[in-house]
Amino acid sequence: MSRFLGISANWVFFFGKFSQFFAKTPPNNVKAFIRDIFRSVTKRDRMNIAIKKTTSTTAAILLAVFAFSTAIFGFSPEDPAVFRPSGSTWFKQSADESGSFSAVKWGMEGDVPVSADFDGDGIKDTAVWRPSTGVWYILRSTDGNVDHFTWGMTTQHPTGGLADVPAPADFDGDGRADIAVFRMDTGIWYVLTSTSGYDHRKAVFFPWGQFGDVPVEADYDGDGRTDFAVFRPLGNKWFISLSSTGEAKIATFGTSGYDQLVPADYSGDGRAEIAIFREGEWHTLDLASGSVESTIFGPATGTPAPADYDGDGEIDLAVFDRGMWYIFRSTTGELSTLQFGSDGDLPTSGHKARRSIVAVP
C-alpha cells in the first residue's frame, strides 16, 4: 500500500510540473513536445499495449502522459475529405465513430483545391486557387471568415509555358500554412509568409529547381519548417534544401511516370521520408539512415492520401479509390475501410500526392 501511495504522490507531483510547463509554453512547442513523448515509445511497445501484452513500465508511463496531454493539447485526427470538381463541393466525414458529415460549396469550375491550415487551429481550411486569375480564396475554420490573396502566375500569362503549381505549406515554422507557388517554367518558389501577414513586400523568392521539376515540399529535417524540394523526372532525383542548415540533399528514388510522390513522416521521428506510391505499393527512403521500407497496401488504381487519421501524431497509410477509403492505422496496425465520396472526387485530406512527370506543352 505504501508503495502504491508513493507512486500516486509521484504522479501528482509529475503532472503538477507538467501542467506548469504547459502554462508557460507556446501551443506549437507544446504539440512538438507531446509528439516527442509519443515517438519515444517504439511502435512495438504501442502495439503491445494496444493488444494488452506486457511491455516496459517506461513505455506505459510515456503513453499515459501522451494520452493525458493530447486530451487537452494534442492532435486531432484528420477527417477523410474529398473535393468534387463537377460541383466545386467539399465533403468531409468525421474520422471518429460519430458518423458526422459536412458539405460546403466553395470555388468554381477550374479551381484547384489547396486546403491547408492557414489559421493555425490544427484543422485544414477549405481553400481554392483560381488559375485564371491567380487568386486564393480561403474559408477559415476558426471563424468562418474569408481571406483572398492574389499570388501566382495565371494561365493567361504571355509565355504560354507551364502553369504555376500552388504549394501551401508552413515554410516559416509558425504553425500556419504560407501561400506559395512553384513556377515550373523557371524552378523558382514564391512565398507569402504568414508571419509577415502575407505582405507582398516581404515575399520570399527561392530558386530551387529547373524547368519540368515537380515540387515535393516537406519537413525533411524535422525543424518545424517546410523545406524547399523538387523531384526531377530525368534521372528520378530528389533535390532538397534543408531549412535548418541550408545543406542540399540529393537522392535517387522512384520511377518517373509510374509513381505518385507522397513525402511525409511515416516513421514518426519528426522528419519526412522520401516516399512514393506505385500501383498499390508504398516505398519510403529515410534520408538520415538511407534505409528503404516497402509495404503493399491499397488498390493499384487508387490515389494515396496519407494523414494522421487516428490522432496519434503519426502518418497513416491511406488510399482513396472511386468512393472507397482504405486506411491502415498506425496505433493498432488495423485496416479500416470507409465508403465515402464517388468516382471523380479528389481526396483533400492528408498529404497531396503529385505525379512524377510533367506534361510539357
Backbone torsions as a table, in degrees:
resi	resn	phi	psi	omega
1	MET	NA	-43.5	-179.1
2	SER	-62.6	-36.8	178.5
3	ARG	-64.1	-42.6	179.6
4	PHE	-62.0	-43.7	179.8
5	LEU	-66.0	-35.4	178.5
6	GLY	-63.7	-43.1	178.6
7	ILE	-63.4	-41.9	-179.7
8	SER	-60.9	-43.5	179.7
9	ALA	-63.1	-41.0	178.3
10	ASN	-62.4	-40.5	179.2
11	TRP	-65.2	-41.0	177.9
12	VAL	-60.3	-44.2	179.0
13	PHE	-63.2	-44.4	-177.2
14	PHE	-61.6	-49.7	-178.2
15	PHE	-67.6	-27.9	174.4
16	GLY	-63.3	-46.0	177.0
17	LYS	-65.1	-37.9	179.6
18	PHE	-61.5	-42.9	179.3
19	SER	-64.6	-38.2	177.5
20	GLN	-62.6	-38.7	177.9
21	PHE	-61.1	-46.3	-179.9
22	PHE	-60.7	-40.1	-175.7
23	ALA	-66.1	-28.1	-174.8
24	LYS	-101.9	-3.7	-172.1
25	THR	-111.8	136.5	177.8
26	PRO	-58.5	147.6	-176.1
27	PRO	-54.0	-41.9	-178.2
28	ASN	-64.2	-37.1	177.7
29	ASN	-70.5	-33.8	176.9
30	VAL	-61.9	-45.9	-179.4
31	LYS	-63.4	-38.5	178.3
32	ALA	-64.0	-38.8	179.5
33	PHE	-65.9	-43.3	178.9
34	ILE	-62.3	-42.3	180.0
35	ARG	-61.1	-40.0	179.8
36	ASP	-65.7	-36.6	177.0
37	ILE	-59.5	-48.5	-177.1
38	PHE	-64.8	-38.4	-176.6
39	ARG	-74.1	-15.6	178.1
40	SER	-75.1	-13.0	175.1
41	VAL	-96.8	128.8	-176.9
42	THR	-68.6	159.0	177.7
43	LYS	-60.4	-37.0	179.7
44	ARG	-61.4	-43.3	178.7
45	ASP	-62.5	-42.1	-179.7
46	ARG	-62.0	-42.6	179.4
47	MET	-64.1	-43.0	-179.6
48	ASN	-61.8	-42.2	178.4
49	ILE	-65.6	-40.2	-177.7
50	ALA	-61.7	-34.9	-178.4
51	ILE	-102.8	14.7	172.6
52	LYS	65.1	34.7	170.9
53	LYS	-89.8	160.8	178.4
54	THR	-68.2	138.1	176.0
55	THR	-144.0	180.0	-175.5
56	SER	-68.2	148.0	177.3
57	THR	-61.5	-39.4	-179.9
58	THR	-59.3	-46.4	-179.8
59	ALA	-62.0	-42.9	-179.5
60	ALA	-62.7	-42.2	179.8
61	ILE	-64.4	-44.2	-179.3
62	LEU	-63.2	-39.1	178.0
63	LEU	-68.8	-33.3	176.3
64	ALA	-64.2	-42.4	177.1
65	VAL	-62.0	-42.7	178.9
66	PHE	-59.2	-46.7	-179.0
67	ALA	-62.1	-43.0	179.5
68	PHE	-61.5	-47.3	-174.1
69	SER	-74.1	-38.9	-179.7
70	THR	-69.6	-25.2	177.4
71	ALA	-62.4	-26.8	-177.7
72	ILE	-107.0	-42.7	-170.8
73	PHE	-121.5	-3.4	-162.1
74	GLY	-86.8	-149.8	-168.8
75	PHE	-91.8	138.7	173.7
76	SER	-97.5	137.4	177.3
77	PRO	-63.6	142.9	178.4
78	GLU	-80.9	138.2	-178.6
79	ASP	-86.4	138.5	171.5
80	PRO	-58.4	132.4	-175.8
81	ALA	-146.1	148.7	178.8
82	VAL	-137.2	156.3	174.4
83	PHE	-117.0	128.8	-179.4
84	ARG	-103.1	102.3	-175.6
85	PRO	-58.7	-32.8	-175.5
86	SER	-62.6	-29.7	179.4
87	GLY	-124.9	8.1	-177.4
88	SER	50.4	45.3	-177.6
89	THR	-114.2	138.1	178.7
90	TRP	-104.6	131.1	178.7
91	PHE	-121.6	138.0	179.9
92	LYS	-135.3	134.0	178.2
93	GLN	-114.5	131.9	-178.3
94	SER	-60.7	138.3	179.6
95	ALA	-78.2	-17.6	179.5
96	ASP	-87.0	-167.1	-175.5
97	GLU	-90.3	7.6	-177.5
98	SER	-73.3	-25.6	179.4
99	GLY	75.0	12.3	-178.8
100	SER	-66.7	151.5	-171.8
101	PHE	-143.2	143.3	177.8
102	SER	-139.5	154.4	177.7
103	ALA	-144.8	137.5	178.3
104	VAL	-143.8	136.8	176.7
105	LYS	-89.5	122.4	-176.0
106	TRP	-151.1	114.4	-179.6
107	GLY	111.8	-174.2	178.6
108	MET	-144.4	173.5	-177.2
109	GLU	-56.8	132.4	179.9
110	GLY	95.8	-11.6	178.9
111	ASP	-70.9	152.6	178.4
112	VAL	-106.6	123.8	177.8
113	PRO	-67.7	131.5	-178.4
114	VAL	-135.0	45.7	-177.7
115	SER	-61.7	134.6	178.5
116	ALA	-163.4	168.7	-179.3
117	ASP	-88.8	84.9	-177.1
118	PHE	-78.9	-23.1	-176.6
119	ASP	-104.8	0.3	172.2
120	GLY	75.0	23.9	-179.7
121	ASP	-97.3	5.1	179.5
122	GLY	86.4	1.8	-179.6
123	ILE	-120.8	135.1	178.4
124	LYS	-67.0	135.5	177.6
125	ASP	-90.1	145.9	174.7
126	THR	-71.6	125.6	-175.0
127	ALA	-156.1	148.5	175.5
128	VAL	-134.8	153.8	171.1
129	TRP	-115.0	130.1	-176.2
130	ARG	-99.4	103.3	-176.8
131	PRO	-59.5	-27.7	-177.6
132	SER	-70.3	-24.6	-177.6
133	THR	-125.5	-15.4	-176.8
134	GLY	78.3	15.3	-176.8
135	VAL	-94.8	136.5	172.5
136	TRP	-97.3	132.2	176.3
137	TYR	-118.8	116.5	-173.4
138	ILE	-120.0	124.8	175.5
139	LEU	-101.3	106.5	-173.5
140	ARG	-73.5	134.9	-179.1
141	SER	-76.5	-22.7	-177.1
142	THR	-68.1	-43.5	-173.0
143	ASP	-135.4	-0.8	179.3
144	GLY	78.1	4.6	177.4
145	ASN	-77.2	162.3	-176.2
146	VAL	-113.1	131.6	171.5
147	ASP	-112.4	145.0	173.7
148	HIS	-142.4	136.0	-177.6
149	PHE	-136.9	143.8	174.3
150	THR	-97.6	116.6	-177.2
151	TRP	-158.5	122.1	-179.7
152	GLY	116.3	150.7	179.9
153	MET	-79.6	132.9	-176.3
154	THR	-79.6	167.5	178.1
155	THR	-70.7	-6.7	-179.7
156	GLN	-93.3	6.1	-175.3
157	HIS	-65.9	150.4	-167.1
158	PRO	-71.3	-17.9	-175.0
159	THR	-71.9	-24.2	-179.0
160	GLY	72.3	16.2	-178.0
161	GLY	-86.5	-154.8	-178.3
162	LEU	-74.4	142.4	178.5
163	ALA	-75.1	154.9	174.9
164	ASP	-61.7	152.9	175.2
165	VAL	-111.1	116.3	177.6
166	PRO	-66.8	136.4	-176.9
167	ALA	-142.4	64.5	-179.7
168	PRO	-65.6	132.3	179.6
169	ALA	-165.9	167.9	-177.2
170	ASP	-90.7	81.2	-178.2
171	PHE	-76.5	-25.2	-177.1
172	ASP	-99.3	-2.3	171.5
173	GLY	74.5	26.5	-179.5
174	ASP	-100.1	7.4	178.7
175	GLY	87.2	2.8	178.1
176	ARG	-124.8	143.3	-179.8
177	ALA	-70.3	139.1	174.4
178	ASP	-93.6	155.3	177.0
179	ILE	-85.9	121.6	-173.2
180	ALA	-147.6	149.6	172.8
181	VAL	-134.4	151.1	172.0
182	PHE	-109.8	124.1	-177.7
183	ARG	-92.2	105.6	-175.5
184	MET	-66.5	-25.7	179.0
185	ASP	-63.6	-34.9	-171.5
186	THR	-122.0	-15.1	-177.0
187	GLY	78.2	22.4	-179.7
188	ILE	-105.5	138.5	175.3
189	TRP	-96.3	137.0	178.0
190	TYR	-123.3	121.0	-172.2
191	VAL	-128.6	130.3	167.2
192	LEU	-101.2	112.6	-174.8
193	THR	-83.4	147.6	178.2
194	SER	-70.2	-31.1	180.0
195	THR	-65.8	-25.0	178.5
196	SER	-90.4	1.2	-175.5
197	GLY	73.3	26.7	-178.5
198	TYR	57.6	40.1	-179.2
199	ASP	-79.9	120.8	-179.3
200	HIS	-61.0	-29.5	-178.4
201	ARG	-70.9	-17.4	-179.8
202	LYS	-113.4	24.7	-178.4
203	ALA	-65.0	150.0	178.2
204	VAL	-101.7	129.0	175.0
205	PHE	-117.9	120.0	-174.2
206	PHE	-130.2	109.8	178.4
207	PRO	-76.6	110.4	179.4
208	TRP	-152.2	94.7	-177.6
209	GLY	134.4	-178.1	177.8
210	GLN	-149.0	178.2	-176.2
211	PHE	-53.7	125.9	176.2
212	GLY	90.4	-4.2	176.9
213	ASP	-70.0	157.2	179.2
214	VAL	-111.0	128.3	179.2
215	PRO	-69.2	134.9	178.5
216	VAL	-137.1	50.8	-177.3
217	GLU	-62.9	139.9	177.4
218	ALA	-171.4	168.9	178.4
219	ASP	-91.9	85.5	-175.1
220	TYR	-78.1	-21.7	-178.1
221	ASP	-105.8	-0.9	173.1
222	GLY	72.5	26.4	-179.6
223	ASP	-96.3	6.6	178.5
224	GLY	87.4	1.1	178.1
225	ARG	-119.7	139.1	177.7
226	THR	-69.9	135.5	180.0
227	ASP	-95.1	144.1	173.6
228	PHE	-72.0	133.1	-177.8
229	ALA	-157.7	149.6	177.7
230	VAL	-138.1	154.4	171.4
231	PHE	-108.8	129.2	-179.3
232	ARG	-104.5	109.0	-177.6
233	PRO	-54.7	-37.3	177.8
234	LEU	-74.2	101.2	-178.2
235	GLY	100.7	-6.7	178.4
236	ASN	55.0	44.7	-176.1
237	LYS	-104.5	142.3	174.7
238	TRP	-105.2	128.3	177.0
239	PHE	-116.6	118.3	-172.8
240	ILE	-124.6	129.7	175.4
241	SER	-103.9	109.0	-176.9
242	LEU	-74.6	123.4	-176.8
243	SER	-70.8	-24.7	-176.9
244	SER	-73.0	-33.3	-174.7
245	THR	-125.6	-16.0	-174.0
246	GLY	80.8	2.7	-178.4
247	GLU	-73.3	146.3	175.7
248	ALA	-98.3	131.7	175.6
249	LYS	-113.9	135.0	179.5
250	ILE	-127.2	131.6	179.4
251	ALA	-141.7	147.2	175.3
252	THR	-104.8	120.0	-174.9
253	PHE	-162.2	133.1	176.8
254	GLY	96.2	178.9	179.8
255	THR	-134.8	116.3	-177.4
256	SER	-63.6	143.4	179.2
257	GLY	94.9	-36.4	-177.6
258	TYR	-98.8	-34.1	-170.2
259	ASP	-90.6	152.8	166.3
260	GLN	-107.7	134.7	-172.1
261	LEU	-93.0	121.6	-174.2
262	VAL	-138.9	60.9	178.5
263	PRO	-64.5	136.6	179.2
264	ALA	-170.6	172.9	-178.9
265	ASP	-89.0	86.5	-178.2
266	TYR	-84.2	-24.4	-176.2
267	SER	-86.9	-16.9	179.2
268	GLY	82.1	21.3	179.8
269	ASP	-99.8	6.1	178.3
270	GLY	91.2	-5.7	-179.7
271	ARG	-117.8	137.3	179.1
272	ALA	-71.6	140.1	171.8
273	GLU	-95.0	149.5	166.5
274	ILE	-65.2	132.1	-174.5
275	ALA	-150.5	147.1	176.4
276	ILE	-136.9	153.7	174.3
277	PHE	-118.0	124.2	-176.2
278	ARG	-131.2	95.5	173.4
279	GLU	48.2	54.2	176.4
280	GLY	92.3	-0.2	177.8
281	GLU	-115.6	136.8	175.5
282	TRP	-108.6	131.5	176.9
283	HIS	-130.4	128.5	-179.9
284	THR	-124.7	148.6	177.3
285	LEU	-126.3	121.9	176.9
286	ASP	-84.7	118.7	-176.7
287	LEU	-63.2	-37.2	-175.2
288	ALA	-71.3	-45.8	-174.4
289	SER	-98.2	-20.7	-176.5
290	GLY	80.2	3.6	-178.1
291	SER	-76.2	145.3	-179.3
292	VAL	-116.9	134.3	175.4
293	GLU	-123.4	143.8	-179.6
294	SER	-130.8	139.3	-179.7
295	THR	-139.7	137.4	173.4
296	ILE	-97.1	118.4	-178.1
297	PHE	-162.3	127.4	174.0
298	GLY	97.8	157.5	179.1
299	PRO	-64.4	144.2	-179.4
300	ALA	-63.6	-27.5	-177.0
301	THR	-90.7	1.8	-173.3
302	GLY	-84.2	173.5	175.9
303	THR	-108.7	124.0	179.6
304	PRO	-67.5	140.5	178.9
305	ALA	-142.9	59.5	-177.0
306	PRO	-65.8	138.5	179.5
307	ALA	-165.7	172.5	177.4
308	ASP	-89.3	85.1	-175.7
309	TYR	-83.4	-15.2	-179.6
310	ASP	-109.2	3.1	172.6
311	GLY	72.4	27.7	179.4
312	ASP	-100.4	6.7	179.9
313	GLY	81.3	10.1	-177.1
314	GLU	-128.8	145.4	-176.6
315	ILE	-74.1	133.8	175.2
316	ASP	-102.1	141.5	173.5
317	LEU	-68.8	136.7	179.4
318	ALA	-153.3	145.1	178.7
319	VAL	-135.2	134.5	175.0
320	PHE	-107.5	128.1	-177.8
321	ASP	-141.8	103.4	173.9
322	ARG	49.2	51.3	175.0
323	GLY	92.2	0.4	179.5
324	MET	-121.3	134.0	177.6
325	TRP	-104.4	138.1	174.8
326	TYR	-124.1	116.6	-174.3
327	ILE	-125.8	129.0	176.5
328	PHE	-104.8	109.0	-172.0
329	ARG	-82.4	127.2	-174.4
330	SER	-71.7	-25.8	-177.1
331	THR	-68.6	-40.8	-172.8
332	THR	-117.6	-13.6	-176.3
333	GLY	75.5	19.1	-178.3
334	GLU	-95.6	148.6	174.3
335	LEU	-93.3	131.4	174.1
336	SER	-125.5	146.7	178.2
337	THR	-122.8	150.2	-178.6
338	LEU	-146.8	126.4	175.3
339	GLN	-89.6	108.6	-174.2
340	PHE	-158.6	124.0	-175.9
341	GLY	98.8	-174.4	-179.6
342	SER	-147.1	172.2	179.5
343	ASP	-61.0	131.5	-177.9
344	GLY	100.2	-15.8	176.4
345	ASP	-71.6	155.0	177.8
346	LEU	-112.9	125.0	177.3
347	PRO	-67.3	133.2	-179.7
348	THR	-114.7	-8.8	175.9
349	SER	-82.6	154.5	176.6
350	GLY	80.1	-163.1	-177.2
351	HIS	-87.6	128.7	-176.4
352	LYS	-68.1	128.0	175.9
353	ALA	-84.5	141.0	177.1
354	ARG	-124.2	144.2	177.7
355	ARG	-66.4	149.0	-174.4
356	SER	-91.0	13.8	176.4
357	ILE	-148.1	148.8	-176.4
358	VAL	-111.4	134.9	175.5
359	ALA	-79.1	104.7	-177.4
360	VAL	-88.0	126.3	-177.4
361	PRO	-70.8	NA	NA
